[in-house]
Amino acid sequence: MYKTKYILVSLMLLLLVACASIGNPDGGIYDEIPPRVVSSSPADRSTGNTSRKMQILFNEFIKLENANEKVIVSPPQLEPANIRADGKRVKITLFDSLQANTTYTIDFSDAIVDNNEGNPMDYYTYSFSTGDEIDTMEVAGTVLNAQDLEPVKGMLVGLYPVDSTLSDSVLRERVFSRVSRTNGSGQFCIKGVKPGRYYACALDDKDGNLLFSQKSERIAFMTDTFTTYCKPDTRMDTIWRDSTHYDSIRVIPYTHYFPDNLVLEAFLEDGQDQHLLKMERPEPDILKLFFTAPADSLPIIRGLNFDEKCLVADASLHYDTITYWITDTAFTHREDTMKFDLTFLETDTTGVLQWHTETYEETPKVTWEKLWKEKEKKIEEWQKAREKRAKKSKEPLPPEENPYTKTLLDVSVKPSGNIDPNQNIRYTAKEPIASVDTSHMRFFVKVDTIWQPEPFLFLPERDVKSYTLYAEWEENRQYRFEVDSAAIIGVMGSPCRSIKNEFTVKGEDAFGSLFVHILLPNDTAQVVVQLLNKSDKVEAERVAEKDGRADFFYLKPADYYMRCYVDSNGNGVWDTGNYSARLQPERVYYFPQPIRVKAKWDIEQDWAPLEIPRTKQKPLDITKQKPDKKKSVKNRNEERERQKQEERRK
C-alpha cells in the first residue's frame, strides 16, 4: 500500500513538473520561434493533383485563429472548405469538384500560431495544381468605401479572365476565377494567378453564393481591364542587434508582381429592397413605422375603428422612419387597440417595388388608463405637499396652478446665448406644431441700453416640429425674442409657455476664414467642398467656383478636415454608382492633413487631389476602420533579460 502511495505521489510530482515546463520550464527561456512547415501531402506547389484532401505537418502543435475570417481558398468554393487544426497538422478538405489545369491556393494569412505561446507564422500560402504547372502571378490593391474613402475590411475581391464569355453583368452570372479578402486596411493580394488580361470586382457576399444577387450587397467594379506581369526587384532588410540598434541592412532580391496598386470603390446601389421593418406604439397617441429603405412617398393608412384624418405624420427626410401623432383624444381615451389597413411600397420576390396592403392591430405599451392613474397620483401628491406647506406657513400661500393638471408644449432653442453672424435660431417642439401666432411674438435689438423693435421672420421647416427665426444679425449686437404663452400650439392641443431668449452675435474677431483653391482639370464637373470635424461629419459646405475657389467665412477656431466630391450631375448631393448602367459613384477626395483655423486668421490653401494616391488621402485621425493589429513574437526573453540587468544594477 505504501509502495502504491509512493508511486502515485511520484506520478503527481512528475505531472506538476511537466505542466510547469510548458511554455517556460523552471523560469527558462520562452519559446519565441514561430511554427515551421515540416511536410505536406500532397507536396506544396505540386502538380497533377487529383485529391481534395490535404494535410500540412508542422514542427510543433499549432492552432488556427479567426480561420473563417482570414483563411481564403482560391478558386472560391461554393461549398465552404473544411480547414481545421489537429495537433501538429492542418487538415483541409475541399468539397467542390477540382477544376482541370487550375492552380489552387489556400492563403492562411497570419492565422497559424503555435499552441503554447501564440507565436505567429509569417503569412503562409499552400498551393497545388491540377495541371502540369503552378501559376505564380499576383494581383494586389485596396478597396475603399466610395463615399468616404474608408478602408473596407472583409470584402471578397476577385478576378475574371478577359475572354469571349465576359459580359457587362458578369458579377451576376459567374463566380470569380481567383479570389482574396481584404484586411483591416482594405488591402488584398490575389495569388496563383495565370498570366493574362483580367477584370477585377469586389463583393460583400451576404448570401454566400459568390454572385451579386442582392441590392443590399456592397460591390465595386473596374471599368478598365489590366494585364499581369512581373519583374526582378530588390528590397532592403534591416538586421537588428536588439530592439533599438540595427546591425546591418541587406539587399534582398525578389520577384515584384504587377499590378500591385489597384483601387476599387465599394458602394451600395440606390433602390435598396424595401420592407416594413417594425411597428411600435410606445404611447396611446403615438404610432411609429420603420422601413428598411428610403421611399419617395408616405404609406397610406385607412382606419377601421378610427378616422385616419386624426393622424399627423412626422416623417424622416426619405420616409424610412415615420411617427404618426393620433390627435383624436376621444378615441385614444376610449380604445386601447387601433385597427387599420396599411398600404405601403414593398419589394416583392422578383425585386420589383409594389404597393402592398395588410391589416394591423396595435396596442400601446402603456395604456391611457395607466397613464391617467399616474397623473392623478401626481396631482394628489402636489396638492398634499401644498397643503402641508400652507399649514407650516404663517401667511397664506399665493395662488398657484397645479402643474400636473395642464400639459404644456415643450419648445427647445438652438443655438442659445452667443451665436455666429451667419446662424439663425431654430425652435423645436416636442410634438408637431399645429399653429403659430406671430402677432404674439416680438423681436428686439439693444441700442445703447434700450431694446428697440426689429423686423423678423418666423418660418416653418420641413420638420413639422420646427420653426426658424430669421433676422438681419449684426456683429457684437444683443437681441431678444419674446413669445407669449399659447402663441405656439401643438397638434395634441398643448400650448407653449411664455418664452424669452436673448442672443449676442459674436464679432468677426472670434472667427477665422479659409480660402481653398482646388486644382483639377478644366473639364471637371461641378465640385462640392466640405469641411469636416474630427468625427468625419460635415461642418460647412460650398460649391467651388469655375476657377476652383471655395471660400469659408466665420469658421470657429478648430482643426478641420477637408473632403470634396465631383458632382457629375450637378444636383448638389453625392450620388452612388449603378452596376447595370456601368456607372461609377461620384469621385471623392480627401485633403491628407488637418487644417488649423485660428481666430482673426485668413488661410489660403491650394489643393491638387490628383497628385496624392487615394489610398493615402484620408487622415488616419478620422479613419474609423483602423489597420489590423500586426501579430508578432512577444520578445519576453529580451524583456526578462532587461529586467534582470536592472535588478543587478540596483
Secondary structure, DSSP 8 states (H G I E B T S, - for coil): -HHHHHHHHHHHHHHHHHHHHSSSGGG---------EEEEES-TTBSS---SEEEEEESS-EEESSHHHH-EEES--SS--EEEEETTEEEEE--S---TT-EEEEEEET-EEETTT--B--SEEEEEESSSS---EEEEEEEEETTT--B--S-EEEEEE-STT--TTHHHH---SEEEE--TTSEEEEEEE-SSEEEEEEE--SSSSSS---TTS-EEE-SS-EE-EEEEEEEEEEEESSSS-EEEEEEEEEEEEE---EEEEEB--SS----EEEEEEEETTEEEEEESS--SS--EEEESSS-GGGEEEEE-TTSSEEEEEE--HHHHHH-S-EEEEEEEEEE-TTS-EEEEEEEEEE--SS-HHHHHHHHHHHHHHHHHHHHHHHHH-SS-------TTSS--B-EEEES-EEE-TT--EEEEESS-EEEE-GGGEEEEEEETTEEEE---EEEE-SSTTEEEEE----TT-EEEEEE-TTSEEETTS-BB--EEEEEEE--GGG-EEEEEEE---TT--EEEEEEE-TTS-EEEEEE--TTSEEEEEEE-SEEEEEEEEEETT-SSS----BTTTTB----EEE-SS-EEE-TT-EEEEEE-GGGS-GGGTS-GGG-SS----------HHHHHHHHHHHHHH-
